[in-house]
Amino acid sequence: MRPDARPGWGLLAALASRDLWHDRQVSLCIVAALVAVIAPLLLLFGLKHGVVLQLRGELLDDPRNLEIRLLGNHDLDRAWFAHLAAQPGVGFVMPLTRSLNTQADLARDSQRFVADAEVIPSGPGDPLLGTRLAPPEGDRVLLSASAARRLEVGAGERIRLAVLRKLDGNSERGQRELTVAGVLPETAFSRPALLVPLDLLVAMEDFRDGFAVPALGFAAGRAPPPRERYARARVYAGSLDDVAPLAAWLEGQRIETGTRLREIESVKAVDRVLGLIFAVIAWTAAIGCVASLAGAFLANIDRKRKDLALLRLLGFRRIAVGAYVMVQAALLTSLAFALGYLAYLAGSTVFNRALGANLAADAFVCRLENLHILLAFASALLIAILVAAVGGYRAIHIQPAESLRDL
């Protein structure tokens, strides 16, 4: 080595790791102390995240939790619908006719029929469709699971829609043949229902109002005027957090609404309570871990003052000696986190099997995302390095001469 040469960082890291192996009993004690903090915190946060995510998933699986129901009939024009669709948090908007005109009889034959089934206008983005079903179009419609069971039909089969009216004292029956394009999941809509394009529902209302509706078999009479206004609307929020603000906006428009805010708020309350519990335990554990690490690292530095002084004597700069202490802290923390993560995997498997026995097959009660693991590792590493930096500050003031005093 040239007289002006300085030891490199690779040599520093090698010496730090060899020193830890030489004092492996002390190193294992520090690692065990870290694992005792990291593993329970990972399990606790995994339970918190898993339970809340499971509850939110169950809410999202039921589209009714995202629905804001407009109570009563109103006078809503196209400008109002455009204004509503422009509001933040709106997931789906569809005009709706008067409530009395959203029912019809469905039949496959004389033995299989459904009286007064709900007729619901649908389109792209409808939460009832999920990701698997295409929206209804033309004569292709969708059935709810209960309606499909009662009619004993499936995708590709034909059904008949019938609408009754009284006009000039005579009872008239409008009919239309429809093709079942698909069946909604059981959880999407529990009552017998038919999802149709909006123009078919408008035709049903025009028919009941006495107009000529060729789509239902009645071409004679007055043609219906162009539809510019609707009595109600189907409104869905984009997320659970958007339900309350959107309902408040509608009520600000003097429209009374109905929502499932109570169920949503109960999940949020569970999230807040679990978050508070986790925060208290996490901060308590972190403070204890910092105190333990500080004591361990400072005591280790005092015990190795001569070794650190020897490093200075061999040509390591002050900053390199400080980094030597922090490299050891990073190595110990990385090993401890790896062992703590393995303990978390074992514990989460036990929780998911024992506590999730009564849940669905894909359900879980303890789960962490990859991002959570990376953030936890970065936090643990940062805390350990900051604590080691205090010891490193003391280490850089050790004089090289201290290594010679006992010779």
C-alpha positions as CSV (number, residue, x, y, z in Angstrom):
1,M,0.0,0.0,0.0
2,R,1.3,3.5,-0.9
3,P,2.0,5.8,2.1
4,D,-0.8,8.1,0.9
5,A,-3.3,5.3,0.2
6,R,-6.4,4.9,2.4
7,P,-8.3,1.7,3.1
8,G,-11.3,1.3,0.8
9,W,-15.0,0.8,1.7
10,G,-15.0,-2.8,0.6
11,L,-12.3,-3.5,3.2
12,L,-14.4,-1.6,5.7
13,A,-17.5,-3.7,5.1
14,A,-15.4,-6.9,5.2
15,L,-13.9,-6.0,8.5
16,A,-17.3,-5.0,9.9
17,S,-18.9,-8.4,9.0
18,R,-15.9,-10.4,10.2
19,D,-16.0,-8.5,13.5
20,L,-19.7,-9.4,13.9
21,W,-18.9,-13.0,13.3
22,H,-16.0,-12.9,15.8
23,D,-18.4,-11.5,18.4
24,R,-21.3,-13.7,17.3
25,Q,-22.7,-14.2,20.7
26,V,-23.2,-10.5,21.2
27,S,-24.4,-10.1,17.6
28,L,-27.0,-12.8,18.1
29,C,-28.3,-11.1,21.3
30,I,-28.8,-7.8,19.4
31,V,-30.4,-9.7,16.5
32,A,-32.7,-11.5,18.9
33,A,-33.7,-8.2,20.5
34,L,-34.6,-6.8,17.1
35,V,-36.5,-9.9,16.0
36,A,-38.6,-9.7,19.2
37,V,-39.7,-6.3,18.1
38,I,-40.0,-6.7,14.3
39,A,-41.9,-10.0,14.1
40,P,-44.8,-8.9,16.5
41,L,-45.1,-5.6,14.7
42,L,-45.3,-7.2,11.3
43,L,-48.0,-9.6,12.6
44,L,-50.0,-6.9,14.3
45,F,-49.9,-4.6,11.2
46,G,-50.7,-7.7,9.0
47,L,-53.8,-8.4,11.1
48,K,-54.9,-4.8,11.0
49,H,-54.4,-4.5,7.3
50,G,-55.9,-7.9,6.5
51,V,-59.1,-7.4,8.7
52,V,-59.8,-3.9,7.3
53,L,-59.1,-5.0,3.7
54,Q,-61.4,-8.0,4.1
55,L,-64.2,-5.8,5.5
56,R,-63.7,-3.2,2.7
57,G,-63.6,-6.0,0.1
58,E,-66.9,-7.4,1.4
59,L,-68.5,-3.9,1.2
60,L,-67.2,-3.4,-2.3
61,D,-68.4,-6.8,-3.4
62,D,-72.0,-5.6,-2.7
63,P,-72.7,-2.7,-5.2
64,R,-75.5,-1.5,-3.0
65,N,-72.9,0.0,-0.6
66,L,-71.8,2.4,-3.3
67,E,-75.3,3.3,-4.3
68,I,-76.9,6.7,-3.4
69,R,-80.6,6.2,-3.8
70,L,-82.7,9.2,-4.8
71,L,-85.9,9.1,-2.7
72,G,-89.2,10.2,-4.4
73,N,-89.7,11.5,-7.9
74,H,-88.0,14.7,-9.2
75,D,-87.7,16.8,-12.4
76,L,-84.2,16.2,-13.6
77,D,-83.0,17.5,-17.0
78,R,-80.0,16.6,-19.1
79,A,-78.0,19.6,-17.8
80,W,-78.5,18.3,-14.2
81,F,-77.2,14.9,-15.2
82,A,-74.2,16.4,-16.8
83,H,-73.5,18.5,-13.7
84,L,-73.8,15.4,-11.5
85,A,-71.5,13.4,-13.7
86,A,-68.9,16.1,-13.4
87,Q,-68.8,15.9,-9.6
88,P,-65.7,14.3,-8.0
89,G,-66.3,10.8,-6.7
90,V,-69.1,9.9,-9.1
91,G,-68.6,6.3,-10.4
92,F,-71.8,5.8,-12.4
93,V,-74.9,7.8,-13.3
94,M,-78.0,6.6,-15.3
95,P,-81.3,8.4,-15.7
96,L,-84.4,6.5,-14.3
97,T,-88.1,6.9,-14.9
98,R,-90.9,7.1,-12.3
99,S,-90.9,4.3,-9.9
100,L,-94.3,3.0,-11.0
101,N,-92.9,2.5,-14.5
102,T,-89.9,0.3,-13.5
103,Q,-91.8,-2.9,-13.2
104,A,-92.8,-5.5,-15.8
105,D,-93.8,-9.1,-16.1
106,L,-91.3,-11.6,-17.4
107,A,-92.1,-15.1,-18.8
108,R,-90.4,-17.9,-20.6
109,D,-93.7,-19.9,-21.0
110,S,-97.0,-20.3,-19.2
111,Q,-95.4,-22.2,-16.4
112,R,-92.3,-20.1,-15.8
113,F,-92.8,-16.4,-15.2
114,V,-92.0,-13.6,-12.8
115,A,-94.7,-11.0,-12.1
116,D,-93.6,-7.3,-11.4
117,A,-89.9,-7.8,-11.8
118,E,-87.8,-4.7,-11.4
119,V,-86.6,-3.2,-14.7
120,I,-83.3,-1.4,-14.3
121,P,-81.5,0.7,-17.0
122,S,-77.9,-0.1,-17.3
123,G,-74.8,0.8,-19.3
124,P,-71.0,0.8,-19.4
125,G,-69.5,1.2,-15.9
126,D,-72.5,-0.1,-14.1
127,P,-71.3,-1.6,-10.7
128,L,-73.9,-4.3,-11.0
129,L,-72.2,-5.8,-14.0
130,G,-68.8,-6.3,-12.4
131,T,-65.9,-7.0,-14.7
132,R,-67.4,-10.1,-16.4
133,L,-70.6,-9.0,-18.0
134,A,-71.2,-6.6,-20.9
135,P,-73.9,-4.0,-20.6
136,P,-77.3,-4.7,-22.2
137,E,-77.8,-3.5,-25.7
138,G,-80.8,-3.7,-28.1
139,D,-82.7,-6.9,-27.3
140,R,-79.9,-8.4,-25.3
141,V,-80.6,-8.0,-21.6
142,L,-79.3,-9.3,-18.3
143,L,-81.2,-11.1,-15.5
144,S,-80.6,-11.1,-11.8
145,A,-79.8,-14.6,-10.3
146,S,-83.2,-14.9,-8.6
147,A,-85.1,-14.0,-11.8
148,A,-83.0,-16.5,-13.8
149,R,-83.8,-19.2,-11.3
150,R,-87.5,-18.6,-11.4
151,L,-87.6,-18.5,-15.2
152,E,-85.1,-21.4,-15.5
153,V,-83.2,-19.6,-18.2
154,G,-79.5,-19.0,-18.9
155,A,-77.4,-17.0,-21.3
156,G,-78.6,-17.2,-24.9
157,E,-82.2,-18.2,-24.2
158,R,-85.3,-16.1,-25.0
159,I,-87.8,-14.5,-22.6
160,R,-90.9,-12.3,-23.1
161,L,-91.4,-8.9,-21.4
162,A,-95.0,-7.7,-20.9
163,V,-96.3,-4.3,-19.9
164,L,-99.9,-3.5,-19.1
165,R,-101.8,-0.2,-19.5
166,K,-105.3,1.1,-19.4
167,L,-106.2,3.5,-22.3
168,D,-109.7,4.9,-22.9
169,G,-111.1,2.2,-20.6
170,N,-109.4,-0.6,-22.5
171,S,-106.7,-2.9,-21.1
172,E,-103.7,-3.2,-23.4
173,R,-100.6,-5.4,-23.2
174,G,-97.4,-4.5,-24.8
175,Q,-94.8,-7.2,-25.3
176,R,-91.3,-7.7,-26.6
177,E,-89.1,-10.7,-27.1
178,L,-85.7,-10.4,-25.4
179,T,-82.5,-12.5,-25.4
180,V,-80.8,-13.2,-22.1
181,A,-77.2,-12.1,-22.6
182,G,-76.1,-13.1,-19.0
183,V,-77.0,-13.5,-15.4
184,L,-75.8,-11.2,-12.6
185,P,-73.8,-12.7,-9.7
186,E,-75.9,-13.6,-6.6
187,T,-74.4,-10.9,-4.6
188,A,-75.0,-8.1,-7.1
189,F,-78.8,-7.9,-6.8
190,S,-81.0,-10.2,-4.6
191,R,-84.5,-9.4,-6.0
192,P,-85.9,-10.5,-9.4
193,A,-84.8,-7.9,-11.9
194,L,-84.1,-7.3,-15.6
195,L,-81.3,-5.0,-16.7
196,V,-82.1,-3.2,-20.0
197,P,-80.9,-0.3,-22.2
198,L,-82.3,3.0,-21.1
199,D,-84.3,3.4,-24.3
200,L,-86.4,0.3,-23.5
201,L,-87.3,1.6,-20.0
202,V,-88.3,5.0,-21.6
203,A,-90.4,3.1,-24.1
204,M,-92.2,1.3,-21.2
205,E,-93.0,4.6,-19.6
206,D,-94.2,6.1,-22.8
207,F,-96.4,3.1,-23.4
208,R,-98.0,3.5,-19.9
209,D,-98.5,7.2,-20.6
210,G,-100.6,6.3,-23.7
211,F,-98.2,7.0,-26.5
212,A,-97.5,4.8,-29.5
213,V,-94.6,2.5,-28.9
214,P,-93.7,0.3,-31.8
215,A,-91.0,-1.4,-29.8
216,L,-93.8,-2.9,-27.6
217,G,-96.1,-3.7,-30.5
218,F,-98.3,-0.6,-30.5
219,A,-97.5,1.7,-33.5
220,A,-100.9,3.5,-33.7
221,G,-101.5,6.7,-31.7
222,R,-99.5,9.8,-30.8
223,A,-95.8,9.6,-31.0
224,P,-94.0,10.3,-27.7
225,P,-92.2,13.6,-27.3
226,P,-88.4,13.6,-27.2
227,R,-87.3,12.6,-23.7
228,E,-85.5,15.6,-22.0
229,R,-86.4,15.0,-18.3
230,Y,-86.4,12.1,-15.9
231,A,-87.9,11.6,-12.5
232,R,-85.0,9.8,-10.8
233,A,-81.5,8.6,-11.3
234,R,-79.3,5.6,-10.5
235,V,-76.2,7.1,-8.8
236,Y,-73.1,5.2,-7.6
237,A,-70.0,6.5,-5.9
238,G,-66.6,5.6,-7.3
239,S,-65.4,4.4,-3.8
240,L,-66.6,3.9,-0.3
241,D,-65.0,7.2,0.8
242,D,-66.9,9.1,-1.9
243,V,-70.4,8.0,-0.8
244,A,-70.8,10.6,2.0
245,P,-69.6,13.6,0.0
246,L,-71.7,12.7,-3.0
247,A,-74.8,12.2,-0.8
248,A,-74.1,15.6,0.8
249,W,-74.0,17.2,-2.6
250,L,-77.3,15.7,-3.6
251,E,-78.9,16.8,-0.4
252,G,-77.5,20.2,-1.1
253,Q,-79.6,20.0,-4.3
254,R,-82.7,19.4,-2.1
255,I,-82.8,15.8,-3.1
256,E,-83.4,13.3,-0.2
257,T,-81.1,10.3,-0.5
258,G,-80.6,6.9,1.1
259,T,-77.2,5.2,1.6
260,R,-75.5,2.6,3.6
261,L,-73.2,5.0,5.4
262,R,-73.8,3.2,8.7
263,E,-72.1,0.1,7.4
264,I,-69.3,2.1,5.8
265,E,-68.7,4.1,8.9
266,S,-68.5,1.0,11.0
267,V,-65.6,-0.3,8.8
268,K,-63.9,3.0,9.1
269,A,-64.3,2.9,12.8
270,V,-62.7,-0.5,13.0
271,D,-59.9,0.9,10.8
272,R,-59.4,3.9,13.2
273,V,-59.5,1.7,16.4
274,L,-57.0,-0.8,15.0
275,G,-54.8,2.0,13.7
276,L,-54.8,3.6,17.2
277,I,-53.9,0.3,18.8
278,F,-51.2,-0.4,16.3
279,A,-49.8,3.1,16.6
280,V,-49.6,2.9,20.4
281,I,-48.0,-0.5,20.4
282,A,-45.6,0.4,17.5
283,W,-44.4,3.6,19.2
284,T,-43.9,1.8,22.5
285,A,-42.0,-1.0,20.9
286,A,-40.0,1.4,18.7
287,I,-39.0,3.5,21.8
288,G,-38.0,0.4,23.6
289,C,-36.1,-0.8,20.6
290,V,-34.2,2.5,20.2
291,A,-33.3,2.5,23.9
292,S,-32.1,-1.1,23.7
293,L,-30.1,-0.6,20.5
294,A,-28.6,2.7,21.8
295,G,-27.4,0.9,24.9
296,A,-26.1,-2.1,23.0
297,F,-24.2,-0.1,20.4
298,L,-22.8,2.4,22.9
299,A,-21.6,-0.4,25.2
300,N,-20.2,-2.2,22.2
301,I,-18.2,0.9,21.2
302,D,-16.8,1.4,24.7
303,R,-15.8,-2.3,24.7
304,K,-14.1,-2.0,21.3
305,R,-12.4,1.4,21.8
306,K,-9.0,-0.2,21.2
307,D,-10.1,-2.0,18.1
308,L,-11.6,1.2,16.7
309,A,-8.4,3.1,17.6
310,L,-6.4,0.5,15.7
311,L,-8.5,1.2,12.6
312,R,-7.6,4.8,12.9
313,L,-3.9,3.8,13.3
314,L,-4.2,1.6,10.1
315,G,-5.2,4.7,8.1
316,F,-9.0,4.8,8.3
317,R,-10.4,8.3,8.3
318,R,-12.8,9.5,11.0
319,I,-15.8,9.2,8.8
320,A,-14.8,5.6,7.9
321,V,-14.7,4.7,11.6
322,G,-18.2,6.2,12.0
323,A,-19.4,4.3,9.0
324,Y,-17.9,1.1,10.3
325,V,-20.3,1.3,13.3
326,M,-23.3,2.1,11.0
327,V,-22.4,-0.8,8.6
328,Q,-22.5,-3.2,11.5
329,A,-25.9,-1.8,12.5
330,A,-27.2,-2.2,9.0
331,L,-26.0,-5.8,8.7
332,L,-27.5,-6.8,12.1
333,T,-30.8,-5.1,11.2
334,S,-31.0,-6.8,7.8
335,L,-30.4,-10.2,9.4
336,A,-33.0,-9.5,12.1
337,F,-35.6,-8.3,9.6
338,A,-35.1,-11.4,7.5
339,L,-35.7,-13.6,10.6
340,G,-38.6,-11.5,11.7
341,Y,-40.2,-11.7,8.3
342,L,-39.9,-15.5,8.4
343,A,-41.6,-15.5,11.8
344,Y,-44.3,-13.2,10.4
345,L,-44.9,-15.7,7.5
346,A,-45.3,-18.6,9.9
347,G,-47.6,-16.6,12.2
348,S,-49.7,-15.2,9.4
349,T,-50.2,-18.8,8.1
350,V,-51.5,-19.9,11.5
351,F,-53.8,-16.9,11.7
352,N,-55.2,-17.3,8.3
353,R,-55.9,-21.0,8.8
354,A,-57.3,-20.7,12.3
355,L,-59.2,-17.4,12.1
356,G,-60.2,-17.7,8.5
357,A,-61.7,-21.1,8.8
358,N,-65.2,-19.7,8.6
359,L,-64.5,-17.2,5.8
360,A,-64.6,-17.7,2.0
361,A,-61.9,-19.7,0.3
362,D,-60.0,-16.6,-0.8
363,A,-60.4,-14.8,2.4
364,F,-57.5,-13.8,4.7
365,V,-57.2,-12.1,8.1
366,C,-53.5,-11.4,8.1
367,R,-51.8,-10.0,5.1
368,L,-49.1,-7.5,4.1
369,E,-48.4,-6.1,0.6
370,N,-44.9,-6.1,-0.8
371,L,-44.9,-2.3,-0.4
372,H,-45.6,-2.7,3.3
373,I,-42.7,-5.1,3.7
374,L,-40.3,-2.7,1.9
375,L,-41.5,0.3,4.0
376,A,-41.1,-1.7,7.2
377,F,-37.6,-2.8,6.2
378,A,-36.6,0.8,5.3
379,S,-38.0,2.1,8.6
380,A,-36.1,-0.5,10.7
381,L,-32.9,0.2,8.8
382,L,-33.3,3.9,9.2
383,I,-33.9,3.6,12.9
384,A,-30.9,1.3,13.4
385,I,-28.6,3.6,11.4
386,L,-29.7,6.7,13.2
387,V,-29.1,5.0,16.6
388,A,-25.8,3.7,15.3
389,A,-24.9,7.3,14.2
390,V,-24.9,8.4,17.8
391,G,-22.4,5.7,18.6
392,G,-20.5,6.5,15.4
393,Y,-20.2,10.1,16.6
394,R,-18.4,8.9,19.7
395,A,-16.3,6.5,17.6
396,I,-14.8,9.2,15.4
397,H,-13.4,11.0,18.5
398,I,-11.3,7.9,19.5
399,Q,-7.7,8.7,19.0
400,P,-5.3,6.3,17.3
401,A,-2.9,6.5,20.3
402,E,-5.4,4.6,22.4
403,S,-4.5,1.4,20.6
404,L,-0.9,1.8,21.9
405,R,-1.4,2.4,25.5
406,D,-1.4,-1.2,26.7
407,L,1.5,-2.3,24.5
